[in-house]
Amino acid sequence: MDGAKDRLARGYTRTSALYDDLVGPGYLAAIRRLLPFVRVGPLPAILDVGCGTGINLFEAARWFAPAGLLVGIDISPGMVAVATAKARQLGIPARILLGDAERLPFPDDTFDLVICNSVFHWFQDRPGAMREMARVLKPGGCLALIAATAPGFREWFLLMDAVVRATLGPDRAAPIPELPTPEELAALMQGAGLTIAGMQNLIQRHLVTNPLTFVQLMSVMAPTWSGDLSDREVAALQAAAARLMAAGWPGGFPVTWSALEAIAVKAPRSHPGA
Ligand SMILES: C[S@@+](CC[C@H](N)C(=O)[O-])C[C@H]1O[C@@H](n2cnc3c(N)ncnc32)[C@H](O)[C@@H]1O
């Protein structure tokens, strides 16, 4: 695994135990908005790409029960461990695999539904990752994509970048993820041979009035910068970021939240003579 992916995997492993409590409800709400628009037949085979703690996979398992096949894949060992333990606890017969979603270890035409919630911006080869998800869909299968979009969290990324550089030196700063635009995502889906059945981009602007809570939340949602750091360094950076937010924006730190929610369908197999 290359350095950036390794750091990302370690960052999410660090926060995997806190993930559901701190950020789970937001991700669950998003997949619950999309699932009613998904059309699949009985006993669907379902893949959750970048499954994290399994929130989407387990919700889909309930929604489409009984499912024919339930698979999650994630690059972070900590996330895989949490999702595996939850599947066992919930009695859901899901296979949770450790692996890179940019090279999916499945044959073509395997799944009726592929879910990808809040993972896409981490991919290095975005057209390739979209082609991989389309490749493993069966003809007529459905992609449920939820993806952070520009200019989401830009204020936070810039603040954190400044804090990391000031505290640890310029070489230690994590790269700021370049979030795709909704138009770019739509073009990628179409370029991978998918037809968009519906999509909406939701934008909200918040004023953060409790900086420390927000800093902890963001450290769980986007912990890439923390992958190489000790717990003590992470705590020091979180405290520094919260202090800067409180001092620089006494009326509340403005944050933009922006995400695309889309359903796209792979063309059904054409029948000879049809
Ligand atoms: C913000 S979390 C979202 C988790 C889950 N989809 C959800 O909705 O709760 C991003 C997840 O993507 C995973 N991830 C990032 N890049 C990945 C890749 N190339 N392959 C597999 N998983 C990846 C991370 O390990 C992390 O679990």
The ligand as an ORCA input file, in Angstrom:
! r2SCAN-3c Opt
* xyz 0 1
  C     -15.897      8.550      6.032
  S     -15.654      6.807      6.146
  C     -17.188      6.173      5.468
  C     -17.476      4.763      5.956
  C     -18.826      4.208      5.540
  N     -18.960      4.160      4.109
  C     -19.961      4.999      6.158
  O     -20.819      5.514      5.404
  O     -20.016      5.077      7.390
  C     -14.532      6.483      4.783
  C     -14.132      4.997      4.716
  O     -13.514      4.743      3.456
  C     -12.466      3.810      3.643
  N     -11.576      3.902      2.470
  C     -10.918      4.984      2.010
  N     -10.217      4.672      0.891
  C     -10.449      3.369      0.639
  C     -10.027      2.462     -0.387
  N      -9.186      2.842     -1.369
  N     -10.470      1.199     -0.344
  C     -11.310      0.774      0.650
  N     -11.728      1.582      1.649
  C     -11.320      2.865      1.643
  C     -11.858      4.265      4.967
  O     -11.034      3.300      5.550
  C     -13.115      4.575      5.783
  O     -13.582      3.434      6.451
*
